[in-house]
């Protein structure tokens, strides 16, 4: 495996934008999943287990970074609802 270039933005924004239809969708998807990851870590001590754990192994501790890595790895996807499309028209 080739050595990765470690910089501030990994995965690269271009790679992430290939997974979604717009920057807005990327931001909304990553923010929502980041909140879910944060909630997962907060409820660990309570033993509830109702929230899906992170789907990738990450060295990052930040929920948003984990969410972006999940999107890049195709572990998190989205589906446009027909209601949302009708509202836009």
PDB file with one MODEL, atoms N, CA, C and O in Angstrom:
MODEL        1
ATOM      1  N   UNK A   1       0.840  -1.182   0.000  1.00  0.00           N
ATOM      2  CA  UNK A   1       0.000   0.000   0.000  1.00  0.00           C
ATOM      3  C   UNK A   1       0.883   1.242   0.000  1.00  0.00           C
ATOM      4  O   UNK A   1       1.857   1.324   0.749  1.00  0.00           O
ATOM      5  N   UNK A   2       0.540   2.187  -0.829  1.00  0.00           N
ATOM      6  CA  UNK A   2       1.317   3.417  -0.933  1.00  0.00           C
ATOM      7  C   UNK A   2       1.161   4.239   0.338  1.00  0.00           C
ATOM      8  O   UNK A   2       0.107   4.241   0.974  1.00  0.00           O
ATOM      9  N   UNK A   3       2.223   4.928   0.687  1.00  0.00           N
ATOM     10  CA  UNK A   3       2.183   5.756   1.877  1.00  0.00           C
ATOM     11  C   UNK A   3       1.311   6.976   1.620  1.00  0.00           C
ATOM     12  O   UNK A   3       1.446   7.646   0.596  1.00  0.00           O
ATOM     13  N   UNK A   4       0.421   7.252   2.554  1.00  0.00           N
ATOM     14  CA  UNK A   4      -0.474   8.399   2.393  1.00  0.00           C
ATOM     15  C   UNK A   4       0.238   9.678   2.789  1.00  0.00           C
ATOM     16  O   UNK A   4       1.056   9.697   3.709  1.00  0.00           O
ATOM     17  N   UNK A   5      -0.089  10.740   2.081  1.00  0.00           N
ATOM     18  CA  UNK A   5       0.424  12.056   2.406  1.00  0.00           C
ATOM     19  C   UNK A   5      -0.432  12.607   3.539  1.00  0.00           C
ATOM     20  O   UNK A   5      -1.628  12.834   3.362  1.00  0.00           O
ATOM     21  N   UNK A   6       0.176  12.823   4.700  1.00  0.00           N
ATOM     22  CA  UNK A   6      -0.590  13.302   5.852  1.00  0.00           C
ATOM     23  C   UNK A   6      -0.656  14.821   5.827  1.00  0.00           C
ATOM     24  O   UNK A   6       0.348  15.504   6.028  1.00  0.00           O
ATOM     25  N   UNK A   7      -1.846  15.334   5.580  1.00  0.00           N
ATOM     26  CA  UNK A   7      -2.071  16.766   5.615  1.00  0.00           C
ATOM     27  C   UNK A   7      -3.338  17.022   6.417  1.00  0.00           C
ATOM     28  O   UNK A   7      -3.921  16.095   6.980  1.00  0.00           O
ATOM     29  N   UNK A   8      -3.755  18.257   6.468  1.00  0.00           N
ATOM     30  CA  UNK A   8      -4.909  18.584   7.301  1.00  0.00           C
ATOM     31  C   UNK A   8      -6.209  18.020   6.762  1.00  0.00           C
ATOM     32  O   UNK A   8      -7.097  17.666   7.539  1.00  0.00           O
ATOM     33  N   UNK A   9      -6.338  17.930   5.461  1.00  0.00           N
ATOM     34  CA  UNK A   9      -7.605  17.470   4.893  1.00  0.00           C
ATOM     35  C   UNK A   9      -7.456  16.063   4.338  1.00  0.00           C
ATOM     36  O   UNK A   9      -7.048  15.873   3.192  1.00  0.00           O
ATOM     37  N   UNK A  10      -7.787  15.099   5.151  1.00  0.00           N
ATOM     38  CA  UNK A  10      -7.816  13.720   4.676  1.00  0.00           C
ATOM     39  C   UNK A  10      -9.113  13.099   5.162  1.00  0.00           C
ATOM     40  O   UNK A  10      -9.368  13.133   6.365  1.00  0.00           O
ATOM     41  N   UNK A  11      -9.910  12.561   4.341  1.00  0.00           N
ATOM     42  CA  UNK A  11      -9.747  12.353   2.906  1.00  0.00           C
ATOM     43  C   UNK A  11      -9.885  13.670   2.127  1.00  0.00           C
ATOM     44  O   UNK A  11     -10.512  14.614   2.607  1.00  0.00           O
ATOM     45  N   UNK A  12      -9.296  13.728   0.923  1.00  0.00           N
ATOM     46  CA  UNK A  12      -9.343  14.954   0.117  1.00  0.00           C
ATOM     47  C   UNK A  12     -10.778  15.343  -0.252  1.00  0.00           C
ATOM     48  O   UNK A  12     -11.627  14.480  -0.473  1.00  0.00           O
ATOM     49  N   UNK A  13     -11.030  16.625  -0.313  1.00  0.00           N
ATOM     50  CA  UNK A  13     -12.371  17.129  -0.614  1.00  0.00           C
ATOM     51  C   UNK A  13     -12.856  16.645  -1.976  1.00  0.00           C
ATOM     52  O   UNK A  13     -14.047  16.389  -2.153  1.00  0.00           O
ATOM     53  N   UNK A  14     -11.950  16.519  -2.935  1.00  0.00           N
ATOM     54  CA  UNK A  14     -12.348  16.048  -4.270  1.00  0.00           C
ATOM     55  C   UNK A  14     -12.906  14.629  -4.203  1.00  0.00           C
ATOM     56  O   UNK A  14     -13.888  14.304  -4.870  1.00  0.00           O
ATOM     57  N   UNK A  15     -12.268  13.790  -3.390  1.00  0.00           N
ATOM     58  CA  UNK A  15     -12.728  12.406  -3.218  1.00  0.00           C
ATOM     59  C   UNK A  15     -14.114  12.374  -2.565  1.00  0.00           C
ATOM     60  O   UNK A  15     -14.965  11.566  -2.938  1.00  0.00           O
ATOM     61  N   UNK A  16     -14.328  13.252  -1.596  1.00  0.00           N
ATOM     62  CA  UNK A  16     -15.622  13.300  -0.911  1.00  0.00           C
ATOM     63  C   UNK A  16     -16.727  13.814  -1.830  1.00  0.00           C
ATOM     64  O   UNK A  16     -17.849  13.308  -1.796  1.00  0.00           O
ATOM     65  N   UNK A  17     -16.414  14.819  -2.652  1.00  0.00           N
ATOM     66  CA  UNK A  17     -17.424  15.382  -3.547  1.00  0.00           C
ATOM     67  C   UNK A  17     -17.846  14.396  -4.631  1.00  0.00           C
ATOM     68  O   UNK A  17     -18.933  14.522  -5.195  1.00  0.00           O
ATOM     69  N   UNK A  18     -16.997  13.418  -4.925  1.00  0.00           N
ATOM     70  CA  UNK A  18     -17.371  12.374  -5.887  1.00  0.00           C
ATOM     71  C   UNK A  18     -18.447  11.450  -5.324  1.00  0.00           C
ATOM     72  O   UNK A  18     -19.111  10.747  -6.085  1.00  0.00           O
ATOM     73  N   UNK A  19     -18.628  11.440  -4.006  1.00  0.00           N
ATOM     74  CA  UNK A  19     -19.583  10.536  -3.354  1.00  0.00           C
ATOM     75  C   UNK A  19     -20.982  11.135  -3.226  1.00  0.00           C
ATOM     76  O   UNK A  19     -21.943  10.413  -2.962  1.00  0.00           O
ATOM     77  N   UNK A  20     -21.100  12.451  -3.411  1.00  0.00           N
ATOM     78  CA  UNK A  20     -22.379  13.145  -3.224  1.00  0.00           C
ATOM     79  C   UNK A  20     -22.671  14.032  -4.429  1.00  0.00           C
ATOM     80  O   UNK A  20     -21.844  14.159  -5.332  1.00  0.00           O
ATOM     81  N   UNK A  21     -23.858  14.647  -4.433  1.00  0.00           N
ATOM     82  CA  UNK A  21     -24.238  15.471  -5.581  1.00  0.00           C
ATOM     83  C   UNK A  21     -23.923  16.957  -5.416  1.00  0.00           C
ATOM     84  O   UNK A  21     -23.972  17.708  -6.391  1.00  0.00           O
ATOM     85  N   UNK A  22     -23.599  17.393  -4.189  1.00  0.00           N
ATOM     86  CA  UNK A  22     -23.285  18.805  -3.989  1.00  0.00           C
ATOM     87  C   UNK A  22     -22.509  19.002  -2.691  1.00  0.00           C
ATOM     88  O   UNK A  22     -22.461  18.116  -1.838  1.00  0.00           O
ATOM     89  N   UNK A  23     -21.907  20.174  -2.558  1.00  0.00           N
ATOM     90  CA  UNK A  23     -21.199  20.508  -1.324  1.00  0.00           C
ATOM     91  C   UNK A  23     -22.167  20.562  -0.150  1.00  0.00           C
ATOM     92  O   UNK A  23     -21.832  20.145   0.959  1.00  0.00           O
ATOM     93  N   UNK A  24     -23.367  21.077  -0.397  1.00  0.00           N
ATOM     94  CA  UNK A  24     -24.366  21.165   0.663  1.00  0.00           C
ATOM     95  C   UNK A  24     -24.712  19.777   1.193  1.00  0.00           C
ATOM     96  O   UNK A  24     -24.808  19.578   2.404  1.00  0.00           O
ATOM     97  N   UNK A  25     -24.897  18.827   0.295  1.00  0.00           N
ATOM     98  CA  UNK A  25     -25.217  17.462   0.707  1.00  0.00           C
ATOM     99  C   UNK A  25     -24.081  16.880   1.538  1.00  0.00           C
ATOM    100  O   UNK A  25     -24.326  16.212   2.543  1.00  0.00           O
ATOM    101  N   UNK A  26     -22.847  17.127   1.129  1.00  0.00           N
ATOM    102  CA  UNK A  26     -21.692  16.630   1.870  1.00  0.00           C
ATOM    103  C   UNK A  26     -21.669  17.200   3.282  1.00  0.00           C
ATOM    104  O   UNK A  26     -21.466  16.467   4.250  1.00  0.00           O
ATOM    105  N   UNK A  27     -21.876  18.503   3.398  1.00  0.00           N
ATOM    106  CA  UNK A  27     -21.861  19.150   4.708  1.00  0.00           C
ATOM    107  C   UNK A  27     -22.988  18.614   5.589  1.00  0.00           C
ATOM    108  O   UNK A  27     -22.763  18.290   6.755  1.00  0.00           O
ATOM    109  N   UNK A  28     -24.193  18.520   5.038  1.00  0.00           N
ATOM    110  CA  UNK A  28     -25.337  18.042   5.819  1.00  0.00           C
ATOM    111  C   UNK A  28     -25.150  16.589   6.251  1.00  0.00           C
ATOM    112  O   UNK A  28     -25.429  16.238   7.398  1.00  0.00           O
ATOM    113  N   UNK A  29     -24.680  15.748   5.336  1.00  0.00           N
ATOM    114  CA  UNK A  29     -24.472  14.336   5.633  1.00  0.00           C
ATOM    115  C   UNK A  29     -23.387  14.149   6.692  1.00  0.00           C
ATOM    116  O   UNK A  29     -23.563  13.379   7.637  1.00  0.00           O
ATOM    117  N   UNK A  30     -22.271  14.850   6.533  1.00  0.00           N
ATOM    118  CA  UNK A  30     -21.169  14.730   7.492  1.00  0.00           C
ATOM    119  C   UNK A  30     -21.566  15.274   8.861  1.00  0.00           C
ATOM    120  O   UNK A  30     -21.207  14.690   9.884  1.00  0.00           O
ATOM    121  N   UNK A  31     -22.297  16.378   8.894  1.00  0.00           N
ATOM    122  CA  UNK A  31     -22.719  16.950  10.173  1.00  0.00           C
ATOM    123  C   UNK A  31     -23.675  16.017  10.908  1.00  0.00           C
ATOM    124  O   UNK A  31     -23.546  15.815  12.115  1.00  0.00           O
ATOM    125  N   UNK A  32     -24.623  15.456  10.186  1.00  0.00           N
ATOM    126  CA  UNK A  32     -25.588  14.546  10.814  1.00  0.00           C
ATOM    127  C   UNK A  32     -24.887  13.303  11.360  1.00  0.00           C
ATOM    128  O   UNK A  32     -25.140  12.883  12.489  1.00  0.00           O
ATOM    129  N   UNK A  33     -24.003  12.721  10.548  1.00  0.00           N
ATOM    130  CA  UNK A  33     -23.294  11.520  10.995  1.00  0.00           C
ATOM    131  C   UNK A  33     -22.322  11.853  12.120  1.00  0.00           C
ATOM    132  O   UNK A  33     -22.142  11.049  13.034  1.00  0.00           O
ATOM    133  N   UNK A  34     -21.696  13.020  12.069  1.00  0.00           N
ATOM    134  CA  UNK A  34     -20.803  13.446  13.145  1.00  0.00           C
ATOM    135  C   UNK A  34     -21.538  13.546  14.472  1.00  0.00           C
ATOM    136  O   UNK A  34     -21.002  13.155  15.509  1.00  0.00           O
ATOM    137  N   UNK A  35     -22.762  14.066  14.448  1.00  0.00           N
ATOM    138  CA  UNK A  35     -23.575  14.127  15.670  1.00  0.00           C
ATOM    139  C   UNK A  35     -23.905  12.724  16.172  1.00  0.00           C
ATOM    140  O   UNK A  35     -23.908  12.479  17.379  1.00  0.00           O
ATOM    141  N   UNK A  36     -24.184  11.803  15.249  1.00  0.00           N
ATOM    142  CA  UNK A  36     -24.479  10.422  15.643  1.00  0.00           C
ATOM    143  C   UNK A  36     -23.256   9.759  16.285  1.00  0.00           C
ATOM    144  O   UNK A  36     -23.384   9.067  17.295  1.00  0.00           O
ATOM    145  N   UNK A  37     -22.086   9.969  15.706  1.00  0.00           N
ATOM    146  CA  UNK A  37     -20.856   9.400  16.264  1.00  0.00           C
ATOM    147  C   UNK A  37     -20.600   9.986  17.645  1.00  0.00           C
ATOM    148  O   UNK A  37     -20.238   9.257  18.569  1.00  0.00           O
ATOM    149  N   UNK A  38     -20.782  11.285  17.796  1.00  0.00           N
ATOM    150  CA  UNK A  38     -20.607  11.939  19.085  1.00  0.00           C
ATOM    151  C   UNK A  38     -21.574  11.365  20.116  1.00  0.00           C
ATOM    152  O   UNK A  38     -21.178  11.093  21.250  1.00  0.00           O
ATOM    153  N   UNK A  39     -22.819  11.180  19.740  1.00  0.00           N
ATOM    154  CA  UNK A  39     -23.814  10.595  20.645  1.00  0.00           C
ATOM    155  C   UNK A  39     -23.437   9.172  21.025  1.00  0.00           C
ATOM    156  O   UNK A  39     -23.629   8.761  22.170  1.00  0.00           O
ATOM    157  N   UNK A  40     -22.904   8.424  20.076  1.00  0.00           N
ATOM    158  CA  UNK A  40     -22.480   7.049  20.353  1.00  0.00           C
ATOM    159  C   UNK A  40     -21.427   7.038  21.459  1.00  0.00           C
ATOM    160  O   UNK A  40     -21.540   6.272  22.415  1.00  0.00           O
ATOM    161  N   UNK A  41     -20.401   7.887  21.331  1.00  0.00           N
ATOM    162  CA  UNK A  41     -19.343   7.913  22.336  1.00  0.00           C
ATOM    163  C   UNK A  41     -19.858   8.419  23.685  1.00  0.00           C
ATOM    164  O   UNK A  41     -19.383   7.977  24.730  1.00  0.00           O
ATOM    165  N   UNK A  42     -20.817   9.332  23.672  1.00  0.00           N
ATOM    166  CA  UNK A  42     -21.371   9.853  24.920  1.00  0.00           C
ATOM    167  C   UNK A  42     -22.222   8.827  25.652  1.00  0.00           C
ATOM    168  O   UNK A  42     -22.280   8.855  26.881  1.00  0.00           O
ATOM    169  N   UNK A  43     -22.885   7.922  24.938  1.00  0.00           N
ATOM    170  CA  UNK A  43     -23.764   6.948  25.584  1.00  0.00           C
ATOM    171  C   UNK A  43     -23.073   5.628  25.897  1.00  0.00           C
ATOM    172  O   UNK A  43     -23.713   4.718  26.425  1.00  0.00           O
ATOM    173  N   UNK A  44     -21.778   5.495  25.586  1.00  0.00           N
ATOM    174  CA  UNK A  44     -21.072   4.233  25.822  1.00  0.00           C
ATOM    175  C   UNK A  44     -21.140   3.785  27.278  1.00  0.00           C
ATOM    176  O   UNK A  44     -21.380   2.608  27.546  1.00  0.00           O
ATOM    177  N   UNK A  45     -20.937   4.686  28.207  1.00  0.00           N
ATOM    178  CA  UNK A  45     -20.946   4.336  29.624  1.00  0.00           C
ATOM    179  C   UNK A  45     -22.315   3.963  30.150  1.00  0.00           C
ATOM    180  O   UNK A  45     -22.423   3.309  31.187  1.00  0.00           O
ATOM    181  N   UNK A  46     -23.362   4.367  29.451  1.00  0.00           N
ATOM    182  CA  UNK A  46     -24.723   4.099  29.903  1.00  0.00           C
ATOM    183  C   UNK A  46     -25.210   2.718  29.492  1.00  0.00           C
ATOM    184  O   UNK A  46     -26.204   2.226  30.026  1.00  0.00           O
ATOM    185  N   UNK A  47     -24.516   2.086  28.545  1.00  0.00           N
ATOM    186  CA  UNK A  47     -24.883   0.742  28.122  1.00  0.00           C
ATOM    187  C   UNK A  47     -26.129   0.661  27.273  1.00  0.00           C
ATOM    188  O   UNK A  47     -26.741  -0.404  27.190  1.00  0.00           O
ATOM    189  N   UNK A  48     -26.527   1.752  26.637  1.00  0.00           N
ATOM    190  CA  UNK A  48     -27.755   1.753  25.848  1.00  0.00           C
ATOM    191  C   UNK A  48     -27.569   1.061  24.505  1.00  0.00           C
ATOM    192  O   UNK A  48     -28.390   0.222  24.135  1.00  0.00           O
ATOM    193  N   UNK A  49     -26.532   1.382  23.779  1.00  0.00           N
ATOM    194  CA  UNK A  49     -26.231   0.734  22.509  1.00  0.00           C
ATOM    195  C   UNK A  49     -27.248   0.962  21.414  1.00  0.00           C
ATOM    196  O   UNK A  49     -27.410   0.101  20.549  1.00  0.00           O
ATOM    197  N   UNK A  50     -27.939   2.085  21.417  1.00  0.00           N
ATOM    198  CA  UNK A  50     -28.979   2.347  20.424  1.00  0.00           C
ATOM    199  C   UNK A  50     -28.447   3.025  19.163  1.00  0.00           C
ATOM    200  O   UNK A  50     -29.147   3.075  18.151  1.00  0.00           O
ATOM    201  N   UNK A  51     -27.236   3.538  19.206  1.00  0.00           N
ATOM    202  CA  UNK A  51     -26.691   4.300  18.085  1.00  0.00           C
ATOM    203  C   UNK A  51     -25.616   3.470  17.383  1.00  0.00           C
ATOM    204  O   UNK A  51     -24.830   2.784  18.036  1.00  0.00           O
ATOM    205  N   UNK A  52     -25.587   3.535  16.063  1.00  0.00           N
ATOM    206  CA  UNK A  52     -24.627   2.773  15.266  1.00  0.00           C
ATOM    207  C   UNK A  52     -23.215   3.292  15.535  1.00  0.00           C
ATOM    208  O   UNK A  52     -22.978   4.497  15.447  1.00  0.00           O
ATOM    209  N   UNK A  53     -22.277   2.409  15.861  1.00  0.00           N
ATOM    210  CA  UNK A  53     -20.898   2.837  16.130  1.00  0.00           C
ATOM    211  C   UNK A  53     -20.190   3.257  14.846  1.00  0.00           C
ATOM    212  O   UNK A  53     -20.700   3.015  13.752  1.00  0.00           O
ATOM    213  N   UNK A  54     -19.021   3.881  14.967  1.00  0.00           N
ATOM    214  CA  UNK A  54     -18.254   4.243  13.774  1.00  0.00           C
ATOM    215  C   UNK A  54     -18.012   3.028  12.886  1.00  0.00           C
ATOM    216  O   UNK A  54     -17.731   1.935  13.377  1.00  0.00           O
ATOM    217  N   UNK A  55     -18.122   3.228  11.575  1.00  0.00           N
ATOM    218  CA  UNK A  55     -18.013   2.138  10.611  1.00  0.00           C
ATOM    219  C   UNK A  55     -16.617   1.982  10.026  1.00  0.00           C
ATOM    220  O   UNK A  55     -16.396   1.105   9.192  1.00  0.00           O
ATOM    221  N   UNK A  56     -15.672   2.816  10.450  1.00  0.00           N
ATOM    222  CA  UNK A  56     -14.291   2.719   9.986  1.00  0.00           C
ATOM    223  C   UNK A  56     -13.362   2.777  11.194  1.00  0.00           C
ATOM    224  O   UNK A  56     -13.709   3.340  12.232  1.00  0.00           O
ATOM    225  N   UNK A  57     -12.196   2.195  11.047  1.00  0.00           N
ATOM    226  CA  UNK A  57     -11.171   2.316  12.075  1.00  0.00           C
ATOM    227  C   UNK A  57     -10.404   3.596  11.780  1.00  0.00           C
ATOM    228  O   UNK A  57      -9.858   3.767  10.690  1.00  0.00           O
ATOM    229  N   UNK A  58     -10.369   4.481  12.748  1.00  0.00           N
ATOM    230  CA  UNK A  58      -9.778   5.796  12.519  1.00  0.00           C
ATOM    231  C   UNK A  58      -8.836   6.163  13.654  1.00  0.00           C
ATOM    232  O   UNK A  58      -9.071   5.804  14.808  1.00  0.00           O
ATOM    233  N   UNK A  59      -7.775   6.875  13.322  1.00  0.00           N
ATOM    234  CA  UNK A  59      -6.881   7.397  14.348  1.00  0.00           C
ATOM    235  C   UNK A  59      -7.412   8.721  14.886  1.00  0.00           C
ATOM    236  O   UNK A  59      -6.945   9.215  15.912  1.00  0.00           O
ATOM    237  N   UNK A  60      -8.377   9.283  14.196  1.00  0.00           N
ATOM    238  CA  UNK A  60      -8.962  10.555  14.605  1.00  0.00           C
ATOM    239  C   UNK A  60      -9.926  10.346  15.766  1.00  0.00           C
ATOM    240  O   UNK A  60     -10.606   9.324  15.849  1.00  0.00           O
ATOM    241  N   UNK A  61      -9.973  11.318  16.649  1.00  0.00           N
ATOM    242  CA  UNK A  61     -10.930  11.273  17.747  1.00  0.00           C
ATOM    243  C   UNK A  61     -12.093  12.226  17.513  1.00  0.00           C
ATOM    244  O   UNK A  61     -13.038  12.261  18.302  1.00  0.00           O
ATOM    245  N   UNK A  62     -12.028  12.993  16.443  1.00  0.00           N
ATOM    246  CA  UNK A  62     -13.064  13.979  16.167  1.00  0.00           C
ATOM    247  C   UNK A  62     -14.209  13.338  15.393  1.00  0.00           C
ATOM    248  O   UNK A  62     -13.975  12.701  14.366  1.00  0.00           O
ATOM    249  N   UNK A  63     -15.443  13.495  15.870  1.00  0.00           N
ATOM    250  CA  UNK A  63     -16.597  12.875  15.205  1.00  0.00           C
ATOM    251  C   UNK A  63     -16.758  13.281  13.742  1.00  0.00           C
ATOM    252  O   UNK A  63     -17.120  12.447  12.912  1.00  0.00           O
ATOM    253  N   UNK A  64     -16.498  14.540  13.413  1.00  0.00           N
ATOM    254  CA  UNK A  64     -16.641  14.984  12.026  1.00  0.00           C
ATOM    255  C   UNK A  64     -15.599  14.328  11.122  1.00  0.00           C
ATOM    256  O   UNK A  64     -15.911  13.954   9.992  1.00  0.00           O
ATOM    257  N   UNK A  65     -14.373  14.186  11.604  1.00  0.00           N
ATOM    258  CA  UNK A  65     -13.334  13.506  10.819  1.00  0.00           C
ATOM    259  C   UNK A  65     -13.702  12.050  10.586  1.00  0.00           C
ATOM    260  O   UNK A  65     -13.494  11.524   9.492  1.00  0.00           O
ATOM    261  N   UNK A  66     -14.245  11.397  11.601  1.00  0.00           N
ATOM    262  CA  UNK A  66     -14.685  10.007  11.460  1.00  0.00           C
ATOM    263  C   UNK A  66     -15.806   9.927  10.433  1.00  0.00           C
ATOM    264  O   UNK A  66     -15.816   9.022   9.599  1.00  0.00           O
ATOM    265  N   UNK A  67     -16.751  10.865  10.486  1.00  0.00           N
ATOM    266  CA  UNK A  67     -17.865  10.879   9.531  1.00  0.00           C
ATOM    267  C   UNK A  67     -17.357  11.053   8.101  1.00  0.00           C
ATOM    268  O   UNK A  67     -17.836  10.374   7.193  1.00  0.00           O
ATOM    269  N   UNK A  68     -16.400  11.947   7.890  1.00  0.00           N
ATOM    270  CA  UNK A  68     -15.847  12.155   6.546  1.00  0.00           C
ATOM    271  C   UNK A  68     -15.113  10.911   6.049  1.00  0.00           C
ATOM    272  O   UNK A  68     -15.182  10.583   4.865  1.00  0.00           O
ATOM    273  N   UNK A  69     -14.416  10.221   6.944  1.00  0.00           N
ATOM    274  CA  UNK A  69     -13.739   8.983   6.556  1.00  0.00           C
ATOM    275  C   UNK A  69     -14.758   7.903   6.188  1.00  0.00           C
ATOM    276  O   UNK A  69     -14.524   7.119   5.268  1.00  0.00           O
ATOM    277  N   UNK A  70     -15.879   7.861   6.897  1.00  0.00           N
ATOM    278  CA  UNK A  70     -16.937   6.898   6.577  1.00  0.00           C
ATOM    279  C   UNK A  70     -17.541   7.186   5.202  1.00  0.00           C
ATOM    280  O   UNK A  70     -17.818   6.263   4.435  1.00  0.00           O
ATOM    281  N   UNK A  71     -17.742   8.450   4.897  1.00  0.00           N
ATOM    282  CA  UNK A  71     -18.288   8.822   3.584  1.00  0.00           C
ATOM    283  C   UNK A  71     -17.301   8.429   2.484  1.00  0.00           C
ATOM    284  O   UNK A  71     -17.704   7.876   1.461  1.00  0.00           O
ATOM    285  N   UNK A  72     -16.024   8.709   2.686  1.00  0.00           N
ATOM    286  CA  UNK A  72     -15.004   8.370   1.688  1.00  0.00           C
ATOM    287  C   UNK A  72     -14.912   6.862   1.472  1.00  0.00           C
ATOM    288  O   UNK A  72     -14.610   6.412   0.366  1.00  0.00           O
ATOM    289  N   UNK A  73     -15.170   6.077   2.523  1.00  0.00           N
ATOM    290  CA  UNK A  73     -15.080   4.616   2.433  1.00  0.00           C
ATOM    291  C   UNK A  73     -16.393   3.984   1.965  1.00  0.00           C
ATOM    292  O   UNK A  73     -16.529   2.761   1.967  1.00  0.00           O
ATOM    293  N   UNK A  74     -17.352   4.808   1.568  1.00  0.00           N
ATOM    294  CA  UNK A  74     -18.674   4.331   1.120  1.00  0.00           C
ATOM    295  C   UNK A  74     -19.437   3.572   2.199  1.00  0.00           C
ATOM    296  O   UNK A  74     -20.266   2.717   1.886  1.00  0.00           O
ATOM    297  N   UNK A  75     -19.168   3.874   3.458  1.00  0.00           N
ATOM    298  CA  UNK A  75     -19.897   3.245   4.559  1.00  0.00           C
ATOM    299  C   UNK A  75     -21.171   4.021   4.883  1.00  0.00           C
ATOM    300  O   UNK A  75     -22.112   3.471   5.454  1.00  0.00           O
ATOM    301  N   UNK A  76     -21.194   5.294   4.518  1.00  0.00           N
ATOM    302  CA  UNK A  76     -22.348   6.157   4.760  1.00  0.00           C
ATOM    303  C   UNK A  76     -22.808   6.699   3.412  1.00  0.00           C
ATOM    304  O   UNK A  76     -22.018   7.273   2.662  1.00  0.00           O
ATOM    305  N   UNK A  77     -24.074   6.515   3.114  1.00  0.00           N
ATOM    306  CA  UNK A  77     -24.644   7.023   1.871  1.00  0.00           C
ATOM    307  C   UNK A  77     -25.914   7.803   2.200  1.00  0.00           C
ATOM    308  O   UNK A  77     -26.314   7.897   3.361  1.00  0.00           O
ATOM    309  N   UNK A  78     -26.526   8.347   1.190  1.00  0.00           N
ATOM    310  CA  UNK A  78     -27.761   9.095   1.387  1.00  0.00           C
ATOM    311  C   UNK A  78     -28.732   8.760   0.270  1.00  0.00           C
ATOM    312  O   UNK A  78     -28.340   8.278  -0.793  1.00  0.00           O
ATOM    313  N   UNK A  79     -29.999   9.021   0.529  1.00  0.00           N
ATOM    314  CA  UNK A  79     -31.051   8.826  -0.468  1.00  0.00           C
ATOM    315  C   UNK A  79     -31.909  10.075  -0.463  1.00  0.00           C
ATOM    316  O   UNK A  79     -32.378  10.512   0.588  1.00  0.00           O
ATOM    317  N   UNK A  80     -32.110  10.642  -1.624  1.00  0.00           N
ATOM    318  CA  UNK A  80     -32.989  11.810  -1.744  1.00  0.00           C
ATOM    319  C   UNK A  80     -34.432  11.349  -1.669  1.00  0.00           C
ATOM    320  O   UNK A  80     -34.826  10.406  -2.356  1.00  0.00           O
ATOM    321  N   UNK A  81     -35.212  12.006  -0.846  1.00  0.00           N
ATOM    322  CA  UNK A  81     -36.632  11.663  -0.781  1.00  0.00           C
ATOM    323  C   UNK A  81     -37.388  12.426  -1.865  1.00  0.00           C
ATOM    324  O   UNK A  81     -36.973  13.511  -2.271  1.00  0.00           O
ATOM    325  N   UNK A  82     -38.472  11.870  -2.320  1.00  0.00           N
ATOM    326  CA  UNK A  82     -39.277  12.521  -3.358  1.00  0.00           C
ATOM    327  C   UNK A  82     -39.920  13.797  -2.831  1.00  0.00           C
ATOM    328  O   UNK A  82     -40.126  14.748  -3.585  1.00  0.00           O
ATOM    329  N   UNK A  83     -40.240  13.822  -1.535  1.00  0.00           N
ATOM    330  CA  UNK A  83     -40.842  15.014  -0.938  1.00  0.00           C
ATOM    331  C   UNK A  83     -39.896  16.207  -1.027  1.00  0.00           C
ATOM    332  O   UNK A  83     -40.331  17.320  -1.322  1.00  0.00           O
ATOM    333  N   UNK A  84     -38.623  15.987  -0.779  1.00  0.00           N
ATOM    334  CA  UNK A  84     -37.647  17.076  -0.831  1.00  0.00           C
ATOM    335  C   UNK A  84     -37.516  17.614  -2.249  1.00  0.00           C
ATOM    336  O   UNK A  84     -37.388  18.824  -2.440  1.00  0.00           O
ATOM    337  N   UNK A  85     -37.545  16.739  -3.240  1.00  0.00           N
ATOM    338  CA  UNK A  85     -37.434  17.180  -4.626  1.00  0.00           C
ATOM    339  C   UNK A  85     -38.659  17.985  -5.046  1.00  0.00           C
ATOM    340  O   UNK A  85     -38.529  18.950  -5.799  1.00  0.00           O
ATOM    341  N   UNK A  86     -39.845  17.607  -4.573  1.00  0.00           N
ATOM    342  CA  UNK A  86     -41.061  18.340  -4.917  1.00  0.00           C
ATOM    343  C   UNK A  86     -41.069  19.717  -4.272  1.00  0.00           C
ATOM    344  O   UNK A  86     -41.593  20.665  -4.856  1.00  0.00           O
ATOM    345  N   UNK A  87     -40.499  19.847  -3.080  1.00  0.00           N
ATOM    346  CA  UNK A  87     -40.443  21.127  -2.391  1.00  0.00           C
ATOM    347  C   UNK A  87     -39.565  22.108  -3.153  1.00  0.00           C
ATOM    348  O   UNK A  87     -39.862  23.302  -3.188  1.00  0.00           O
ATOM    349  N   UNK A  88     -38.498  21.627  -3.757  1.00  0.00           N
ATOM    350  CA  UNK A  88     -37.570  22.484  -4.486  1.00  0.00           C
ATOM    351  C   UNK A  88     -38.208  23.046  -5.746  1.00  0.00           C
ATOM    352  O   UNK A  88     -37.911  24.180  -6.122  1.00  0.00           O
ATOM    353  N   UNK A  89     -39.065  22.297  -6.401  1.00  0.00           N
ATOM    354  CA  UNK A  89     -39.661  22.724  -7.677  1.00  0.00           C
ATOM    355  C   UNK A  89     -40.587  23.868  -7.550  1.00  0.00           C
ATOM    356  O   UNK A  89     -41.150  24.320  -8.547  1.00  0.00           O
TER     357      UNK A  89
ENDMDL
END
